[in-house]
Amino acid sequence: MSIKEFFKNAFRDMKESTKAQHEVDKANFEAAKAESKAQWEEAKAMRNPEKRKAMMQAERDKQIASAKERTAEAQKRIDNAKK
């Protein structure tokens, strides 16, 4: 491999790497933009008392379901340990 081919390959690899990184950066920017908009919309929704109550109730329901799931898992472990 000659020096000319080496540099040609190296620059081609750098170009491909730059393109791939640009795609990653674009995707990350779009995700950050969407998250920011979601936070804004949630903050806006919190001004409405009915929506705020519904969102808070949904969060509590999710926490209760998670706690029940953990309790069931712990009970399985207890039963397995007693065998």
C-alpha positions as CSV (number, residue, x, y, z in Angstrom):
1,M,0.0,0.0,0.0
2,S,1.4,3.3,-1.0
3,I,1.4,6.5,1.1
4,K,-1.1,8.0,-1.4
5,E,-3.6,5.1,-0.9
6,F,-3.1,5.2,2.8
7,F,-4.1,8.8,3.0
8,K,-6.9,8.3,0.5
9,N,-8.3,5.5,2.7
10,A,-7.8,7.5,5.9
11,F,-9.6,10.5,4.5
12,R,-12.5,8.4,3.2
13,D,-12.8,6.7,6.6
14,M,-12.9,10.1,8.3
15,K,-15.5,11.3,5.9
16,E,-17.7,8.3,6.6
17,S,-17.2,8.7,10.3
18,T,-18.1,12.4,10.1
19,K,-21.3,11.6,8.2
20,A,-22.3,8.9,10.8
21,Q,-21.6,11.3,13.7
22,H,-23.7,14.0,12.0
23,E,-26.6,11.6,11.8
24,V,-26.2,10.8,15.6
25,D,-26.0,14.5,16.4
26,K,-29.1,15.2,14.3
27,A,-31.0,12.4,16.1
28,N,-29.9,13.6,19.5
29,F,-30.9,17.2,18.6
30,E,-34.4,16.1,17.5
31,A,-34.8,14.0,20.7
32,A,-33.8,17.0,22.8
33,K,-36.2,19.2,20.9
34,A,-39.1,16.8,21.3
35,E,-38.3,16.4,25.1
36,S,-38.3,20.1,25.5
37,K,-41.6,20.5,23.7
38,A,-43.1,17.7,25.9
39,Q,-41.9,19.4,29.0
40,W,-43.5,22.7,27.8
41,E,-46.8,21.0,27.0
42,E,-46.8,19.2,30.4
43,A,-46.1,22.5,32.2
44,K,-48.9,24.1,30.2
45,A,-51.3,21.3,31.1
46,M,-50.5,21.7,34.8
47,R,-52.3,25.1,34.7
48,N,-55.6,23.3,34.1
49,P,-56.7,21.8,37.5
50,E,-58.6,18.9,35.9
51,K,-55.7,17.8,33.8
52,R,-53.3,18.2,36.7
53,K,-55.5,16.0,38.9
54,A,-55.8,13.4,36.1
55,M,-52.0,13.4,35.6
56,M,-51.3,13.2,39.3
57,Q,-53.8,10.3,39.7
58,A,-52.2,8.5,36.7
59,E,-48.8,8.9,38.3
60,R,-50.1,7.6,41.7
61,D,-51.7,4.6,39.9
62,K,-48.4,3.8,38.2
63,Q,-46.6,3.9,41.5
64,I,-49.2,1.7,43.2
65,A,-48.9,-0.8,40.3
66,S,-45.2,-0.8,40.7
67,A,-45.3,-1.3,44.4
68,K,-47.8,-4.2,44.0
69,E,-45.5,-5.8,41.4
70,R,-42.5,-5.5,43.8
71,T,-44.5,-7.0,46.6
72,A,-45.5,-9.9,44.5
73,E,-41.9,-10.5,43.4
74,A,-40.7,-10.3,47.0
75,Q,-43.4,-12.8,48.0
76,K,-42.2,-15.2,45.3
77,R,-38.7,-14.9,46.6
78,I,-39.9,-15.6,50.2
79,D,-41.8,-18.7,49.0
80,N,-38.8,-20.0,47.1
81,A,-36.6,-19.5,50.1
82,K,-38.9,-21.4,52.4
83,K,-38.9,-24.5,50.1
